[in-house]
């Protein structure tokens, strides 16, 4: 499940991003578990979708598998529905 924030502008630092002046930053969506959050950064002709993840610690139980699948489904959904020129997935994947 996702918590939709719309495309409201978020206060973000001014400066340069990918060699271009940073124009706008939008918070797109966060999952309800708080493990994934996405923003869009607009600079010049580029729109970068940035997804921050915090995957659960690696385990062999069913709960771990379900949480990882929810995170991956969230990311897949974002990549399918959002428009962007570049995408970056960052954060703590907790993979060994």
C-alpha positions as CSV (number, residue, x, y, z in Angstrom):
1,X,0.0,0.0,0.0
2,X,1.2,3.5,-0.8
3,X,0.6,6.9,0.7
4,X,0.2,9.3,-2.1
5,X,1.5,12.8,-1.7
6,X,0.7,14.1,-5.2
7,X,3.3,16.3,-6.9
8,X,3.5,19.0,-4.3
9,X,6.8,20.9,-4.4
10,X,9.0,20.1,-1.5
11,X,11.4,22.6,0.0
12,X,14.8,21.4,-1.2
13,X,18.3,22.8,-1.4
14,X,19.1,25.2,-4.2
15,X,22.2,24.5,-6.3
16,X,23.3,22.3,-9.1
17,X,22.3,18.7,-9.9
18,X,23.8,16.7,-12.8
19,X,25.6,19.9,-13.9
20,X,22.4,21.9,-14.2
21,X,20.6,24.4,-11.9
22,X,18.2,22.6,-9.7
23,X,14.6,23.7,-10.6
24,X,12.2,21.7,-8.6
25,X,11.9,18.8,-6.2
26,X,8.7,16.8,-5.7
27,X,7.8,14.2,-3.1
28,X,6.0,11.6,-5.1
29,X,5.0,8.8,-2.7
30,X,6.0,6.8,0.4
31,X,4.9,3.3,1.2
32,X,2.8,2.9,4.3
33,X,5.5,0.8,6.0
34,X,8.0,3.6,5.7
35,X,10.5,1.5,3.9
36,X,10.4,3.3,0.5
37,X,10.1,6.9,-0.5
38,X,10.3,8.5,-3.9
39,X,11.1,12.1,-5.1
40,X,11.5,13.6,-8.5
41,X,14.2,16.2,-9.1
42,X,14.0,18.5,-12.1
43,X,17.1,20.1,-13.4
44,X,17.4,21.5,-17.0
45,X,16.1,18.9,-19.4
46,X,16.4,16.0,-16.9
47,X,13.9,14.5,-14.5
48,X,15.4,12.1,-12.0
49,X,13.3,9.7,-10.1
50,X,15.1,8.9,-6.8
51,X,13.8,6.1,-4.7
52,X,15.2,5.6,-1.2
53,X,14.8,2.1,0.3
54,X,15.3,0.5,3.7
55,X,14.8,-3.2,3.1
56,X,14.3,-5.5,6.1
57,X,17.3,-7.4,7.5
58,X,18.0,-10.6,5.6
59,X,16.2,-13.6,7.0
60,X,14.7,-16.9,5.8
61,X,11.2,-16.5,7.2
62,X,8.0,-15.7,5.3
63,X,7.6,-12.2,6.8
64,X,11.0,-11.2,5.3
65,X,10.0,-12.5,1.9
66,X,6.7,-10.6,2.1
67,X,8.3,-7.3,3.1
68,X,11.0,-7.5,0.4
69,X,8.2,-8.3,-2.2
70,X,6.3,-5.3,-1.0
71,X,9.3,-3.1,-1.5
72,X,10.1,-4.5,-4.9
73,X,6.4,-4.1,-6.0
74,X,6.5,-0.5,-4.8
75,X,9.6,0.2,-6.9
76,X,8.2,-1.6,-9.9
77,X,5.0,0.3,-9.7
78,X,6.8,3.7,-9.5
79,X,9.1,2.8,-12.5
80,X,6.0,1.8,-14.5
81,X,3.8,4.8,-13.9
82,X,6.1,7.8,-13.4
83,X,7.8,9.8,-16.2
84,X,11.5,10.4,-15.8
85,X,14.7,10.5,-17.8
86,X,16.8,8.8,-15.2
87,X,16.1,6.7,-12.1
88,X,18.3,6.0,-9.0
89,X,17.6,3.5,-6.3
90,X,19.5,4.3,-3.1
91,X,19.4,3.3,0.5
92,X,20.0,0.3,2.7
93,X,19.1,-3.0,0.9
94,X,20.5,-5.1,3.8
95,X,21.8,-7.7,1.4
96,X,25.0,-9.5,2.3
